[in-house]
Amino acid sequence: MTKFIVYTFVGSFPWCLGLAWVGMKLGEQWNSDPRFKAWFHSFDLVIGVAIVLAVAAFVWHKLRSARRPGAGVPS
């Protein structure tokens, strides 16, 4: 377990540090450049559709597996 924790920390720390740095740099320009904000907001619809499709696929999968004969019966 210790090996897993060390590897997880070593792998996630640079990733989190990089995301924080990018967020800091982008945050400085958020209100100063209107094109920047408009470019990011152009992806709102794409992200919304992806979330709706993911939830629909999850619900469909759960309903489909619940209708199978023997569903929920441990083997």
N, CA, C and O atoms as a Tripos MOL2 file, in Angstrom:
@<TRIPOS>MOLECULE
protein
  300   299    75     0     0
PROTEIN
NO_CHARGES

@<TRIPOS>ATOM
      1 N           0.8240   -1.1890    0.0000 N.3       1 MET1
      2 CA          0.0000    0.0000    0.0000 C.3       1 MET1
      3 C           0.8770    1.2650    0.0000 C.2       1 MET1
      4 O           0.5340    2.2590   -0.6410 O.2       1 MET1
      5 N           1.9860    1.2260    0.7060 N.am      2 THR2
      6 CA          2.8790    2.3840    0.7550 C.3       2 THR2
      7 C           3.4320    2.7100   -0.6290 C.2       2 THR2
      8 O           3.5230    3.8770   -1.0100 O.2       2 THR2
      9 N           3.7950    1.6820   -1.3700 N.am      3 LYS3
     10 CA          4.3150    1.8690   -2.7250 C.3       3 LYS3
     11 C           3.2530    2.5470   -3.6040 C.2       3 LYS3
     12 O           3.5690    3.4540   -4.3740 O.2       3 LYS3
     13 N           2.0130    2.1110   -3.4880 N.am      4 PHE4
     14 CA          0.9140    2.6890   -4.2510 C.3       4 PHE4
     15 C           0.7360    4.1700   -3.9000 C.2       4 PHE4
     16 O           0.5690    5.0050   -4.7890 O.2       4 PHE4
     17 N           0.7710    4.4910   -2.6050 N.am      5 ILE5
     18 CA          0.5960    5.8760   -2.1690 C.3       5 ILE5
     19 C           1.7270    6.7580   -2.6980 C.2       5 ILE5
     20 O           1.4840    7.8700   -3.1660 O.2       5 ILE5
     21 N           2.9400    6.2700   -2.6260 N.am      6 VAL6
     22 CA          4.0870    7.0530   -3.1120 C.3       6 VAL6
     23 C           3.9790    7.2790   -4.6120 C.2       6 VAL6
     24 O           4.1620    8.4020   -5.0810 O.2       6 VAL6
     25 N           3.6850    6.2310   -5.3670 N.am      7 TYR7
     26 CA          3.5660    6.3730   -6.8230 C.3       7 TYR7
     27 C           2.4010    7.2820   -7.1960 C.2       7 TYR7
     28 O           2.5060    8.0690   -8.1360 O.2       7 TYR7
     29 N           1.3040    7.1820   -6.4760 N.am      8 THR8
     30 CA          0.1550    8.0430   -6.7540 C.3       8 THR8
     31 C           0.5110    9.4990   -6.5050 C.2       8 THR8
     32 O           0.1690   10.3670   -7.3070 O.2       8 THR8
     33 N           1.1910    9.7720   -5.4060 N.am      9 PHE9
     34 CA          1.5910   11.1410   -5.1040 C.3       9 PHE9
     35 C           2.5760   11.6620   -6.1450 C.2       9 PHE9
     36 O           2.4280   12.7790   -6.6420 O.2       9 PHE9
     37 N           3.5720   10.8590   -6.4710 N.am     10 VAL10
     38 CA          4.5940   11.2840   -7.4380 C.3      10 VAL10
     39 C           3.9710   11.5340   -8.8100 C.2      10 VAL10
     40 O           4.4020   12.4370   -9.5280 O.2      10 VAL10
     41 N           2.9760   10.7580   -9.1770 N.am     11 GLY11
     42 CA          2.3360   10.9460  -10.4750 C.3      11 GLY11
     43 C           1.3320   12.0840  -10.4940 C.2      11 GLY11
     44 O           1.1900   12.7710  -11.5050 O.2      11 GLY11
     45 N           0.6360   12.2900   -9.3860 N.am     12 SER12
     46 CA         -0.4170   13.3080   -9.3810 C.3      12 SER12
     47 C           0.0920   14.6990   -9.0330 C.2      12 SER12
     48 O          -0.5100   15.6910   -9.4450 O.2      12 SER12
     49 N           1.1800   14.7960   -8.2870 N.am     13 PHE13
     50 CA          1.6810   16.1120   -7.8830 C.3      13 PHE13
     51 C           2.0640   16.9810   -9.0780 C.2      13 PHE13
     52 O           1.6360   18.1330   -9.1350 O.2      13 PHE13
     53 N           2.8540   16.4820  -10.0410 N.am     14 PRO14
     54 CA          3.1740   17.3420  -11.2030 C.3      14 PRO14
     55 C           1.9260   17.7210  -12.0050 C.2      14 PRO14
     56 O           1.8210   18.8430  -12.5000 O.2      14 PRO14
     57 N           0.9920   16.7940  -12.1300 N.am     15 TRP15
     58 CA         -0.2330   17.0660  -12.8720 C.3      15 TRP15
     59 C          -1.0290   18.1790  -12.1940 C.2      15 TRP15
     60 O          -1.4620   19.1220  -12.8560 O.2      15 TRP15
     61 N          -1.2240   18.0750  -10.8840 N.am     16 CYS16
     62 CA         -1.9680   19.0950  -10.1350 C.3      16 CYS16
     63 C          -1.2270   20.4280  -10.1410 C.2      16 CYS16
     64 O          -1.8480   21.4830  -10.2670 O.2      16 CYS16
     65 N           0.0830   20.3860  -10.0080 N.am     17 LEU17
     66 CA          0.8850   21.6110  -10.0440 C.3      17 LEU17
     67 C           0.7520   22.2850  -11.4130 C.2      17 LEU17
     68 O           0.6010   23.5030  -11.4990 O.2      17 LEU17
     69 N           0.8090   21.4910  -12.4700 N.am     18 GLY18
     70 CA          0.6550   22.0380  -13.8190 C.3      18 GLY18
     71 C          -0.7200   22.6410  -14.0460 C.2      18 GLY18
     72 O          -0.8320   23.7170  -14.6310 O.2      18 GLY18
     73 N          -1.7680   21.9660  -13.5920 N.am     19 LEU19
     74 CA         -3.1170   22.5090  -13.7480 C.3      19 LEU19
     75 C          -3.2970   23.7970  -12.9500 C.2      19 LEU19
     76 O          -3.9450   24.7330  -13.4170 O.2      19 LEU19
     77 N          -2.7290   23.8460  -11.7550 N.am     20 ALA20
     78 CA         -2.8170   25.0660  -10.9500 C.3      20 ALA20
     79 C          -2.0820   26.2160  -11.6290 C.2      20 ALA20
     80 O          -2.5640   27.3480  -11.6220 O.2      20 ALA20
     81 N          -0.9280   25.9380  -12.2110 N.am     21 TRP21
     82 CA         -0.1540   26.9810  -12.9010 C.3      21 TRP21
     83 C          -0.9200   27.4950  -14.1230 C.2      21 TRP21
     84 O          -1.0060   28.7020  -14.3500 O.2      21 TRP21
     85 N          -1.4730   26.5690  -14.9000 N.am     22 VAL22
     86 CA         -2.2520   26.9760  -16.0780 C.3      22 VAL22
     87 C          -3.4660   27.7940  -15.6460 C.2      22 VAL22
     88 O          -3.7890   28.8060  -16.2700 O.2      22 VAL22
     89 N          -4.1340   27.3610  -14.5860 N.am     23 GLY23
     90 CA         -5.2810   28.1190  -14.0820 C.3      23 GLY23
     91 C          -4.8950   29.5070  -13.6190 C.2      23 GLY23
     92 O          -5.6410   30.4620  -13.8360 O.2      23 GLY23
     93 N          -3.7440   29.6330  -12.9870 N.am     24 MET24
     94 CA         -3.2760   30.9390  -12.5340 C.3      24 MET24
     95 C          -2.9950   31.8510  -13.7380 C.2      24 MET24
     96 O          -3.3870   33.0180  -13.7470 O.2      24 MET24
     97 N          -2.3230   31.3110  -14.7350 N.am     25 LYS25
     98 CA         -2.0000   32.1160  -15.9170 C.3      25 LYS25
     99 C          -3.2530   32.4920  -16.7150 C.2      25 LYS25
    100 O          -3.3760   33.6230  -17.1830 O.2      25 LYS25
    101 N          -4.1690   31.5530  -16.8680 N.am     26 LEU26
    102 CA         -5.3970   31.8460  -17.6000 C.3      26 LEU26
    103 C          -6.2960   32.7870  -16.8100 C.2      26 LEU26
    104 O          -6.9830   33.6300  -17.3880 O.2      26 LEU26
    105 N          -6.2900   32.6420  -15.4920 N.am     27 GLY27
    106 CA         -7.1110   33.5070  -14.6470 C.3      27 GLY27
    107 C          -6.6880   34.9640  -14.7240 C.2      27 GLY27
    108 O          -7.5230   35.8600  -14.6010 O.2      27 GLY27
    109 N          -5.3970   35.2060  -14.9260 N.am     28 GLU28
    110 CA         -4.9110   36.5770  -15.0620 C.3      28 GLU28
    111 C          -5.4780   37.2530  -16.3090 C.2      28 GLU28
    112 O          -5.6640   38.4700  -16.3220 O.2      28 GLU28
    113 N          -5.7540   36.4800  -17.3520 N.am     29 GLN29
    114 CA         -6.2470   37.0350  -18.6130 C.3      29 GLN29
    115 C          -7.7630   36.9590  -18.7440 C.2      29 GLN29
    116 O          -8.3170   37.4530  -19.7250 O.2      29 GLN29
    117 N          -8.4420   36.3540  -17.7820 N.am     30 TRP30
    118 CA         -9.8740   36.0890  -17.9150 C.3      30 TRP30
    119 C         -10.6720   37.3590  -18.1350 C.2      30 TRP30
    120 O         -11.5370   37.3890  -19.0100 O.2      30 TRP30
    121 N         -10.4120   38.4070  -17.3710 N.am     31 ASN31
    122 CA        -11.1720   39.6520  -17.4960 C.3      31 ASN31
    123 C         -10.5000   40.6800  -18.3900 C.2      31 ASN31
    124 O         -11.1220   41.6780  -18.7540 O.2      31 ASN31
    125 N          -9.2470   40.4580  -18.7500 N.am     32 SER32
    126 CA         -8.5420   41.4570  -19.5530 C.3      32 SER32
    127 C          -8.7150   41.2400  -21.0620 C.2      32 SER32
    128 O          -8.5500   42.1840  -21.8350 O.2      32 SER32
    129 N          -9.0400   40.0380  -21.4870 N.am     33 ASP33
    130 CA         -9.1580   39.7480  -22.9200 C.3      33 ASP33
    131 C         -10.5300   39.1200  -23.1940 C.2      33 ASP33
    132 O         -10.7370   37.9470  -22.8850 O.2      33 ASP33
    133 N         -11.4620   39.8780  -23.7660 N.am     34 PRO34
    134 CA        -12.8150   39.3450  -23.9970 C.3      34 PRO34
    135 C         -12.8390   38.1790  -24.9940 C.2      34 PRO34
    136 O         -13.7400   37.3420  -24.9320 O.2      34 PRO34
    137 N         -11.8780   38.1110  -25.8970 N.am     35 ARG35
    138 CA        -11.8310   36.9930  -26.8460 C.3      35 ARG35
    139 C         -11.5600   35.6750  -26.1330 C.2      35 ARG35
    140 O         -12.0940   34.6280  -26.5010 O.2      35 ARG35
    141 N         -10.7290   35.7480  -25.1180 N.am     36 PHE36
    142 CA        -10.3730   34.5620  -24.3400 C.3      36 PHE36
    143 C         -11.6070   33.9570  -23.6680 C.2      36 PHE36
    144 O         -11.8260   32.7480  -23.7410 O.2      36 PHE36
    145 N         -12.4040   34.7920  -23.0180 N.am     37 LYS37
    146 CA        -13.6070   34.3310  -22.3370 C.3      37 LYS37
    147 C         -14.6180   33.7920  -23.3580 C.2      37 LYS37
    148 O         -15.2490   32.7630  -23.1140 O.2      37 LYS37
    149 N         -14.7750   34.4670  -24.4840 N.am     38 ALA38
    150 CA        -15.7110   34.0290  -25.5160 C.3      38 ALA38
    151 C         -15.2860   32.6770  -26.0950 C.2      38 ALA38
    152 O         -16.1370   31.8360  -26.3840 O.2      38 ALA38
    153 N         -13.9960   32.4640  -26.2640 N.am     39 TRP39
    154 CA        -13.5020   31.1950  -26.8010 C.3      39 TRP39
    155 C         -13.8220   30.0490  -25.8570 C.2      39 TRP39
    156 O         -14.2510   28.9830  -26.2990 O.2      39 TRP39
    157 N         -13.6200   30.2560  -24.5630 N.am     40 PHE40
    158 CA        -13.9250   29.2070  -23.5870 C.3      40 PHE40
    159 C         -15.4160   28.9340  -23.5080 C.2      40 PHE40
    160 O         -15.8270   27.7800  -23.3840 O.2      40 PHE40
    161 N         -16.2400   29.9870  -23.5790 N.am     41 HIS41
    162 CA        -17.6890   29.7950  -23.4870 C.3      41 HIS41
    163 C         -18.2660   29.1430  -24.7420 C.2      41 HIS41
    164 O         -19.4070   28.6810  -24.7230 O.2      41 HIS41
    165 N         -17.5120   29.0970  -25.8120 N.am     42 SER42
    166 CA        -18.0060   28.4270  -27.0130 C.3      42 SER42
    167 C         -18.0920   26.9140  -26.8050 C.2      42 SER42
    168 O         -18.7790   26.2300  -27.5630 O.2      42 SER42
    169 N         -17.4130   26.3900  -25.8030 N.am     43 PHE43
    170 CA        -17.4550   24.9630  -25.5100 C.3      43 PHE43
    171 C         -18.5470   24.5780  -24.5060 C.2      43 PHE43
    172 O         -18.6960   23.3950  -24.1980 O.2      43 PHE43
    173 N         -19.3030   25.5340  -23.9960 N.am     44 ASP44
    174 CA        -20.3370   25.2420  -23.0020 C.3      44 ASP44
    175 C         -21.3660   24.2450  -23.5370 C.2      44 ASP44
    176 O         -21.7320   23.3000  -22.8390 O.2      44 ASP44
    177 N         -21.8270   24.4500  -24.7570 N.am     45 LEU45
    178 CA        -22.8300   23.5610  -25.3310 C.3      45 LEU45
    179 C         -22.2660   22.1550  -25.5200 C.2      45 LEU45
    180 O         -22.9510   21.1700  -25.2430 O.2      45 LEU45
    181 N         -21.0380   22.0560  -25.9830 N.am     46 VAL46
    182 CA        -20.4030   20.7510  -26.1920 C.3      46 VAL46
    183 C         -20.2930   19.9930  -24.8660 C.2      46 VAL46
    184 O         -20.5880   18.7990  -24.8050 O.2      46 VAL46
    185 N         -19.8750   20.6750  -23.8230 N.am     47 ILE47
    186 CA        -19.7400   20.0410  -22.5120 C.3      47 ILE47
    187 C         -21.1060   19.6370  -21.9780 C.2      47 ILE47
    188 O         -21.2500   18.5520  -21.4150 O.2      47 ILE47
    189 N         -22.1060   20.4870  -22.1420 N.am     48 GLY48
    190 CA        -23.4590   20.1660  -21.6900 C.3      48 GLY48
    191 C         -24.0220   18.9410  -22.3940 C.2      48 GLY48
    192 O         -24.6140   18.0720  -21.7530 O.2      48 GLY48
    193 N         -23.8440   18.8670  -23.6970 N.am     49 VAL49
    194 CA        -24.3230   17.7110  -24.4610 C.3      49 VAL49
    195 C         -23.5880   16.4470  -24.0360 C.2      49 VAL49
    196 O         -24.2030   15.3880  -23.9190 O.2      49 VAL49
    197 N         -22.2930   16.5400  -23.8040 N.am     50 ALA50
    198 CA        -21.5150   15.3710  -23.3660 C.3      50 ALA50
    199 C         -22.0040   14.8650  -22.0100 C.2      50 ALA50
    200 O         -22.0920   13.6560  -21.7980 O.2      50 ALA50
    201 N         -22.3190   15.7690  -21.1000 N.am     51 ILE51
    202 CA        -22.8260   15.3690  -19.7790 C.3      51 ILE51
    203 C         -24.1810   14.6960  -19.9100 C.2      51 ILE51
    204 O         -24.4190   13.6610  -19.2880 O.2      51 ILE51
    205 N         -25.0690   15.2650  -20.7060 N.am     52 VAL52
    206 CA        -26.3950   14.6710  -20.8990 C.3      52 VAL52
    207 C         -26.2800   13.2890  -21.5340 C.2      52 VAL52
    208 O         -26.9840   12.3660  -21.1230 O.2      52 VAL52
    209 N         -25.4150   13.1300  -22.5170 N.am     53 LEU53
    210 CA        -25.2280   11.8280  -23.1590 C.3      53 LEU53
    211 C         -24.6380   10.8020  -22.1920 C.2      53 LEU53
    212 O         -25.0230    9.6330  -22.2160 O.2      53 LEU53
    213 N         -23.7140   11.2310  -21.3520 N.am     54 ALA54
    214 CA        -23.1140   10.3170  -20.3800 C.3      54 ALA54
    215 C         -24.1500    9.8490  -19.3610 C.2      54 ALA54
    216 O         -24.1880    8.6660  -19.0220 O.2      54 ALA54
    217 N         -24.9810   10.7490  -18.8740 N.am     55 VAL55
    218 CA        -26.0290   10.3760  -17.9150 C.3      55 VAL55
    219 C         -27.0440    9.4600  -18.5860 C.2      55 VAL55
    220 O         -27.4700    8.4740  -17.9840 O.2      55 VAL55
    221 N         -27.4380    9.7630  -19.8110 N.am     56 ALA56
    222 CA        -28.3890    8.9220  -20.5300 C.3      56 ALA56
    223 C         -27.8290    7.5210  -20.7590 C.2      56 ALA56
    224 O         -28.5510    6.5370  -20.5980 O.2      56 ALA56
    225 N         -26.5680    7.4180  -21.1280 N.am     57 ALA57
    226 CA        -25.9440    6.1090  -21.3380 C.3      57 ALA57
    227 C         -25.8830    5.3290  -20.0330 C.2      57 ALA57
    228 O         -26.1180    4.1210  -20.0310 O.2      57 ALA57
    229 N         -25.5740    5.9870  -18.9320 N.am     58 PHE58
    230 CA        -25.5220    5.3270  -17.6310 C.3      58 PHE58
    231 C         -26.8950    4.7930  -17.2380 C.2      58 PHE58
    232 O         -27.0180    3.6420  -16.8190 O.2      58 PHE58
    233 N         -27.9250    5.6230  -17.3720 N.am     59 VAL59
    234 CA        -29.2930    5.1990  -17.0260 C.3      59 VAL59
    235 C         -29.7310    4.0660  -17.9370 C.2      59 VAL59
    236 O         -30.3090    3.0900  -17.4590 O.2      59 VAL59
    237 N         -29.4730    4.1660  -19.2390 N.am     60 TRP60
    238 CA        -29.8580    3.1120  -20.1830 C.3      60 TRP60
    239 C         -29.1810    1.7970  -19.8220 C.2      60 TRP60
    240 O         -29.8150    0.7420  -19.8540 O.2      60 TRP60
    241 N         -27.9010    1.8530  -19.4800 N.am     61 HIS61
    242 CA        -27.1640    0.6520  -19.1150 C.3      61 HIS61
    243 C         -27.7460    0.0230  -17.8490 C.2      61 HIS61
    244 O         -27.9030   -1.1960  -17.7760 O.2      61 HIS61
    245 N         -28.0610    0.8400  -16.8670 N.am     62 LYS62
    246 CA        -28.6210    0.3230  -15.6090 C.3      62 LYS62
    247 C         -30.0070   -0.2740  -15.8340 C.2      62 LYS62
    248 O         -30.3150   -1.3340  -15.2900 O.2      62 LYS62
    249 N         -30.8390    0.3830  -16.6220 N.am     63 LEU63
    250 CA        -32.1760   -0.1510  -16.8920 C.3      63 LEU63
    251 C         -32.1010   -1.4470  -17.6890 C.2      63 LEU63
    252 O         -32.8540   -2.3860  -17.4310 O.2      63 LEU63
    253 N         -31.2020   -1.4950  -18.6440 N.am     64 ARG64
    254 CA        -31.0530   -2.6870  -19.4740 C.3      64 ARG64
    255 C         -30.5580   -3.8690  -18.6420 C.2      64 ARG64
    256 O         -31.0510   -4.9860  -18.8040 O.2      64 ARG64
    257 N         -29.5950   -3.6400  -17.7580 N.am     65 SER65
    258 CA        -29.0840   -4.7390  -16.9420 C.3      65 SER65
    259 C         -30.1000   -5.1670  -15.8920 C.2      65 SER65
    260 O         -30.0890   -6.3230  -15.4700 O.2      65 SER65
    261 N         -30.9750   -4.2670  -15.4590 N.am     66 ALA66
    262 CA        -31.9960   -4.6230  -14.4740 C.3      66 ALA66
    263 C         -33.0950   -5.4880  -15.1000 C.2      66 ALA66
    264 O         -33.7530   -6.2470  -14.3870 O.2      66 ALA66
    265 N         -33.3040   -5.3900  -16.4030 N.am     67 ARG67
    266 CA        -34.3530   -6.1580  -17.0830 C.3      67 ARG67
    267 C         -33.9130   -7.5650  -17.4730 C.2      67 ARG67
    268 O         -34.7510   -8.3900  -17.8360 O.2      67 ARG67
    269 N         -32.6170   -7.8540  -17.4050 N.am     68 ARG68
    270 CA        -32.1210   -9.1690  -17.7810 C.3      68 ARG68
    271 C         -32.6210  -10.2090  -16.7850 C.2      68 ARG68
    272 O         -32.7410   -9.9320  -15.5910 O.2      68 ARG68
    273 N         -32.9060  -11.3920  -17.2800 N.am     69 PRO69
    274 CA        -33.3000  -12.4760  -16.3700 C.3      69 PRO69
    275 C         -32.1430  -12.7970  -15.4130 C.2      69 PRO69
    276 O         -30.9940  -12.9350  -15.8320 O.2      69 PRO69
    277 N         -32.4610  -12.9100  -14.1610 N.am     70 GLY70
    278 CA        -31.4520  -13.2270  -13.1740 C.3      70 GLY70
    279 C         -30.6370  -12.0460  -12.7200 C.2      70 GLY70
    280 O         -29.6500  -12.2100  -12.0020 O.2      70 GLY70
    281 N         -31.0390  -10.8340  -13.1340 N.am     71 ALA71
    282 CA        -30.2830   -9.6470  -12.7230 C.3      71 ALA71
    283 C         -30.4540   -9.4450  -11.2320 C.2      71 ALA71
    284 O         -31.5590   -9.5540  -10.7000 O.2      71 ALA71
    285 N         -29.3840   -9.1590  -10.5820 N.am     72 GLY72
    286 CA        -29.4250   -8.9100   -9.1600 C.3      72 GLY72
    287 C         -29.3310  -10.1580   -8.3190 C.2      72 GLY72
    288 O         -29.2920  -10.0770   -7.0910 O.2      72 GLY72
    289 N         -29.2920  -11.3290   -8.9680 N.am     73 VAL73
    290 CA        -29.1890  -12.5900   -8.2290 C.3      73 VAL73
    291 C         -27.7130  -12.9710   -8.1830 C.2      73 VAL73
    292 O         -27.0970  -13.1930   -9.2250 O.2      73 VAL73
    293 N         -27.1470  -13.0480   -6.9900 N.am     74 PRO74
    294 CA        -25.7200  -13.4130   -6.9090 C.3      74 PRO74
    295 C         -25.4710  -14.8500   -7.3590 C.2      74 PRO74
    296 O         -26.3030  -15.7300   -7.1340 O.2      74 PRO74
    297 N         -24.3380  -15.0820   -7.9860 N.am     75 SER75
    298 CA        -24.0280  -16.4300   -8.4500 C.3      75 SER75
    299 C         -23.2280  -17.1920   -7.4190 C.2      75 SER75
    300 O         -22.8770  -18.3500   -7.6430 O.2      75 SER75
@<TRIPOS>BOND
     1     1     2 1
     2     2     3 1
     3     3     4 2
     4     3     5 am
     5     5     6 1
     6     6     7 1
     7     7     8 2
     8     7     9 am
     9     9    10 1
    10    10    11 1
    11    11    12 2
    12    11    13 am
    13    13    14 1
    14    14    15 1
    15    15    16 2
    16    15    17 am
    17    17    18 1
    18    18    19 1
    19    19    20 2
    20    19    21 am
    21    21    22 1
    22    22    23 1
    23    23    24 2
    24    23    25 am
    25    25    26 1
    26    26    27 1
    27    27    28 2
    28    27    29 am
    29    29    30 1
    30    30    31 1
    31    31    32 2
    32    31    33 am
    33    33    34 1
    34    34    35 1
    35    35    36 2
    36    35    37 am
    37    37    38 1
    38    38    39 1
    39    39    40 2
    40    39    41 am
    41    41    42 1
    42    42    43 1
    43    43    44 2
    44    43    45 am
    45    45    46 1
    46    46    47 1
    47    47    48 2
    48    47    49 am
    49    49    50 1
    50    50    51 1
    51    51    52 2
    52    51    53 am
    53    53    54 1
    54    54    55 1
    55    55    56 2
    56    55    57 am
    57    57    58 1
    58    58    59 1
    59    59    60 2
    60    59    61 am
    61    61    62 1
    62    62    63 1
    63    63    64 2
    64    63    65 am
    65    65    66 1
    66    66    67 1
    67    67    68 2
    68    67    69 am
    69    69    70 1
    70    70    71 1
    71    71    72 2
    72    71    73 am
    73    73    74 1
    74    74    75 1
    75    75    76 2
    76    75    77 am
    77    77    78 1
    78    78    79 1
    79    79    80 2
    80    79    81 am
    81    81    82 1
    82    82    83 1
    83    83    84 2
    84    83    85 am
    85    85    86 1
    86    86    87 1
    87    87    88 2
    88    87    89 am
    89    89    90 1
    90    90    91 1
    91    91    92 2
    92    91    93 am
    93    93    94 1
    94    94    95 1
    95    95    96 2
    96    95    97 am
    97    97    98 1
    98    98    99 1
    99    99   100 2
   100    99   101 am
   101   101   102 1
   102   102   103 1
   103   103   104 2
   104   103   105 am
   105   105   106 1
   106   106   107 1
   107   107   108 2
   108   107   109 am
   109   109   110 1
   110   110   111 1
   111   111   112 2
   112   111   113 am
   113   113   114 1
   114   114   115 1
   115   115   116 2
   116   115   117 am
   117   117   118 1
   118   118   119 1
   119   119   120 2
   120   119   121 am
   121   121   122 1
   122   122   123 1
   123   123   124 2
   124   123   125 am
   125   125   126 1
   126   126   127 1
   127   127   128 2
   128   127   129 am
   129   129   130 1
   130   130   131 1
   131   131   132 2
   132   131   133 am
   133   133   134 1
   134   134   135 1
   135   135   136 2
   136   135   137 am
   137   137   138 1
   138   138   139 1
   139   139   140 2
   140   139   141 am
   141   141   142 1
   142   142   143 1
   143   143   144 2
   144   143   145 am
   145   145   146 1
   146   146   147 1
   147   147   148 2
   148   147   149 am
   149   149   150 1
   150   150   151 1
   151   151   152 2
   152   151   153 am
   153   153   154 1
   154   154   155 1
   155   155   156 2
   156   155   157 am
   157   157   158 1
   158   158   159 1
   159   159   160 2
   160   159   161 am
   161   161   162 1
   162   162   163 1
   163   163   164 2
   164   163   165 am
   165   165   166 1
   166   166   167 1
   167   167   168 2
   168   167   169 am
   169   169   170 1
   170   170   171 1
   171   171   172 2
   172   171   173 am
   173   173   174 1
   174   174   175 1
   175   175   176 2
   176   175   177 am
   177   177   178 1
   178   178   179 1
   179   179   180 2
   180   179   181 am
   181   181   182 1
   182   182   183 1
   183   183   184 2
   184   183   185 am
   185   185   186 1
   186   186   187 1
   187   187   188 2
   188   187   189 am
   189   189   190 1
   190   190   191 1
   191   191   192 2
   192   191   193 am
   193   193   194 1
   194   194   195 1
   195   195   196 2
   196   195   197 am
   197   197   198 1
   198   198   199 1
   199   199   200 2
   200   199   201 am
   201   201   202 1
   202   202   203 1
   203   203   204 2
   204   203   205 am
   205   205   206 1
   206   206   207 1
   207   207   208 2
   208   207   209 am
   209   209   210 1
   210   210   211 1
   211   211   212 2
   212   211   213 am
   213   213   214 1
   214   214   215 1
   215   215   216 2
   216   215   217 am
   217   217   218 1
   218   218   219 1
   219   219   220 2
   220   219   221 am
   221   221   222 1
   222   222   223 1
   223   223   224 2
   224   223   225 am
   225   225   226 1
   226   226   227 1
   227   227   228 2
   228   227   229 am
   229   229   230 1
   230   230   231 1
   231   231   232 2
   232   231   233 am
   233   233   234 1
   234   234   235 1
   235   235   236 2
   236   235   237 am
   237   237   238 1
   238   238   239 1
   239   239   240 2
   240   239   241 am
   241   241   242 1
   242   242   243 1
   243   243   244 2
   244   243   245 am
   245   245   246 1
   246   246   247 1
   247   247   248 2
   248   247   249 am
   249   249   250 1
   250   250   251 1
   251   251   252 2
   252   251   253 am
   253   253   254 1
   254   254   255 1
   255   255   256 2
   256   255   257 am
   257   257   258 1
   258   258   259 1
   259   259   260 2
   260   259   261 am
   261   261   262 1
   262   262   263 1
   263   263   264 2
   264   263   265 am
   265   265   266 1
   266   266   267 1
   267   267   268 2
   268   267   269 am
   269   269   270 1
   270   270   271 1
   271   271   272 2
   272   271   273 am
   273   273   274 1
   274   274   275 1
   275   275   276 2
   276   275   277 am
   277   277   278 1
   278   278   279 1
   279   279   280 2
   280   279   281 am
   281   281   282 1
   282   282   283 1
   283   283   284 2
   284   283   285 am
   285   285   286 1
   286   286   287 1
   287   287   288 2
   288   287   289 am
   289   289   290 1
   290   290   291 1
   291   291   292 2
   292   291   293 am
   293   293   294 1
   294   294   295 1
   295   295   296 2
   296   295   297 am
   297   297   298 1
   298   298   299 1
   299   299   300 2
@<TRIPOS>SUBSTRUCTURE
     1 MET1         2 RESIDUE 1 A MET
     2 THR2         6 RESIDUE 1 A THR
     3 LYS3        10 RESIDUE 1 A LYS
     4 PHE4        14 RESIDUE 1 A PHE
     5 ILE5        18 RESIDUE 1 A ILE
     6 VAL6        22 RESIDUE 1 A VAL
     7 TYR7        26 RESIDUE 1 A TYR
     8 THR8        30 RESIDUE 1 A THR
     9 PHE9        34 RESIDUE 1 A PHE
    10 VAL10       38 RESIDUE 1 A VAL
    11 GLY11       42 RESIDUE 1 A GLY
    12 SER12       46 RESIDUE 1 A SER
    13 PHE13       50 RESIDUE 1 A PHE
    14 PRO14       54 RESIDUE 1 A PRO
    15 TRP15       58 RESIDUE 1 A TRP
    16 CYS16       62 RESIDUE 1 A CYS
    17 LEU17       66 RESIDUE 1 A LEU
    18 GLY18       70 RESIDUE 1 A GLY
    19 LEU19       74 RESIDUE 1 A LEU
    20 ALA20       78 RESIDUE 1 A ALA
    21 TRP21       82 RESIDUE 1 A TRP
    22 VAL22       86 RESIDUE 1 A VAL
    23 GLY23       90 RESIDUE 1 A GLY
    24 MET24       94 RESIDUE 1 A MET
    25 LYS25       98 RESIDUE 1 A LYS
    26 LEU26      102 RESIDUE 1 A LEU
    27 GLY27      106 RESIDUE 1 A GLY
    28 GLU28      110 RESIDUE 1 A GLU
    29 GLN29      114 RESIDUE 1 A GLN
    30 TRP30      118 RESIDUE 1 A TRP
    31 ASN31      122 RESIDUE 1 A ASN
    32 SER32      126 RESIDUE 1 A SER
    33 ASP33      130 RESIDUE 1 A ASP
    34 PRO34      134 RESIDUE 1 A PRO
    35 ARG35      138 RESIDUE 1 A ARG
    36 PHE36      142 RESIDUE 1 A PHE
    37 LYS37      146 RESIDUE 1 A LYS
    38 ALA38      150 RESIDUE 1 A ALA
    39 TRP39      154 RESIDUE 1 A TRP
    40 PHE40      158 RESIDUE 1 A PHE
    41 HIS41      162 RESIDUE 1 A HIS
    42 SER42      166 RESIDUE 1 A SER
    43 PHE43      170 RESIDUE 1 A PHE
    44 ASP44      174 RESIDUE 1 A ASP
    45 LEU45      178 RESIDUE 1 A LEU
    46 VAL46      182 RESIDUE 1 A VAL
    47 ILE47      186 RESIDUE 1 A ILE
    48 GLY48      190 RESIDUE 1 A GLY
    49 VAL49      194 RESIDUE 1 A VAL
    50 ALA50      198 RESIDUE 1 A ALA
    51 ILE51      202 RESIDUE 1 A ILE
    52 VAL52      206 RESIDUE 1 A VAL
    53 LEU53      210 RESIDUE 1 A LEU
    54 ALA54      214 RESIDUE 1 A ALA
    55 VAL55      218 RESIDUE 1 A VAL
    56 ALA56      222 RESIDUE 1 A ALA
    57 ALA57      226 RESIDUE 1 A ALA
    58 PHE58      230 RESIDUE 1 A PHE
    59 VAL59      234 RESIDUE 1 A VAL
    60 TRP60      238 RESIDUE 1 A TRP
    61 HIS61      242 RESIDUE 1 A HIS
    62 LYS62      246 RESIDUE 1 A LYS
    63 LEU63      250 RESIDUE 1 A LEU
    64 ARG64      254 RESIDUE 1 A ARG
    65 SER65      258 RESIDUE 1 A SER
    66 ALA66      262 RESIDUE 1 A ALA
    67 ARG67      266 RESIDUE 1 A ARG
    68 ARG68      270 RESIDUE 1 A ARG
    69 PRO69      274 RESIDUE 1 A PRO
    70 GLY70      278 RESIDUE 1 A GLY
    71 ALA71      282 RESIDUE 1 A ALA
    72 GLY72      286 RESIDUE 1 A GLY
    73 VAL73      290 RESIDUE 1 A VAL
    74 PRO74      294 RESIDUE 1 A PRO
    75 SER75      298 RESIDUE 1 A SER
